[in-house]
Amino acid sequence: MLLYDSAVSGNCYKVRLLLAQLSLSYERREVDVIDRSNRAELLAGLNPALRVPTLVLDDGRSLAESNAILWHFARGTLYLPRDPFEQTKVLQWLFFEQYSHEPYIAVLRFWLAVAKLTPSGEEVEAKHKGGEAALDALERELELRPYLVGDAYTIADIALYAYTHVAGEAGFDLSARPATRAWLERVKSQPRHVPITD
Ligand SMILES: N[C@@H](CCC(=O)N[C@@H](CS)C(=O)NCC(=O)O)C(=O)O
């Protein structure tokens, strides 16, 4: 398999983490997420959104959207519960991540820590407010359970871990969120865990 990847991207990291935990091998092609000039050349025909992660399977078919890729590989493994209700709970968190978490925390991190842009105070404030709300939601859930779905580690945890563990790079403070910090440690201690920098 070939992963069109970015070392700094949490969305790409989700895929790298699950593939590592499943001991699946693949090649990586680094794509510049700031200079987008060769994007169409690289990804047209593979991902209509021209973004990473984009994964090309061994048979040539391609998959995009980080959480869809997680779902594809988690099916039939420990990382997706068998119970249909719990599977839907996993989807609940994957959609939450893409609508209520990633657009705030990942985007603010990209602006400040990756592209080193200088957004206006209002733009930062709006992203910060949305990110805080997402982190509050996570903390509320993790006060009740060790992992996001059921009592085991799943791709819901991978999806939310990706940008929560680097939220500090976007100026978010997790110190008053003990349940989230304990969960980050539990995720980190899973077998075959790899860091985002790997
Ligand atoms: N919803 C997509 C988001 C993908 C995305 O935004 N990828 C970023 C890197 S994290 C990217 O390709 N940025 C460069 C660009 O938009 O051209 C996913 O979860 O895979």
The ligand as an SDF file (V2000), in Angstrom:
LIG
                    3D

 20 19  0  0  0  0  0  0  0  0999 V2000
  -11.4210   15.3420    6.5030 N   0  0  0  0  0  0  0  0  0  0  0  0
  -10.1340   15.0330    5.9940 C   0  0  0  0  0  0  0  0  0  0  0  0
   -9.2530   16.2420    6.1840 C   0  0  0  0  0  0  0  0  0  0  0  0
   -7.9710   16.0920    5.3990 C   0  0  0  0  0  0  0  0  0  0  0  0
   -7.1000   17.3260    5.5330 C   0  0  0  0  0  0  0  0  0  0  0  0
   -7.5580   18.4230    5.8740 O   0  0  0  0  0  0  0  0  0  0  0  0
   -5.8270   17.1120    5.2490 N   0  0  0  0  0  0  0  0  0  0  0  0
   -4.8820   18.1910    5.3710 C   0  0  0  0  0  0  0  0  0  0  0  0
   -3.7020   17.7350    6.2120 C   0  0  0  0  0  0  0  0  0  0  0  0
   -4.2520   17.4200    7.8520 S   0  0  0  0  0  0  0  0  0  0  0  0
   -4.3940   18.5980    4.0120 C   0  0  0  0  0  0  0  0  0  0  0  0
   -4.3350   17.8070    3.0900 O   0  0  0  0  0  0  0  0  0  0  0  0
   -4.0810   19.8850    3.9430 N   0  0  0  0  0  0  0  0  0  0  0  0
   -3.5680   20.4880    2.7760 C   0  0  0  0  0  0  0  0  0  0  0  0
   -4.6450   20.9720    1.8720 C   0  0  0  0  0  0  0  0  0  0  0  0
   -5.7800   21.1780    2.3030 O   0  0  0  0  0  0  0  0  0  0  0  0
   -4.3490   21.1410    0.7070 O   0  0  0  0  0  0  0  0  0  0  0  0
   -9.5580   13.7950    6.7040 C   0  0  0  0  0  0  0  0  0  0  0  0
   -9.9470   13.5350    7.8390 O   0  0  0  0  0  0  0  0  0  0  0  0
   -8.7420   13.0720    6.0980 O   0  0  0  0  0  0  0  0  0  0  0  0
  1  2  1  0
  2  3  1  0
  2 18  1  0
  3  4  1  0
  4  5  1  0
  5  6  2  0
  5  7  1  0
  7  8  1  0
  8  9  1  0
  8 11  1  0
  9 10  1  0
 11 12  2  0
 11 13  1  0
 13 14  1  0
 14 15  1  0
 15 16  2  0
 15 17  1  0
 18 19  2  0
 18 20  1  0
M  END
$$$$
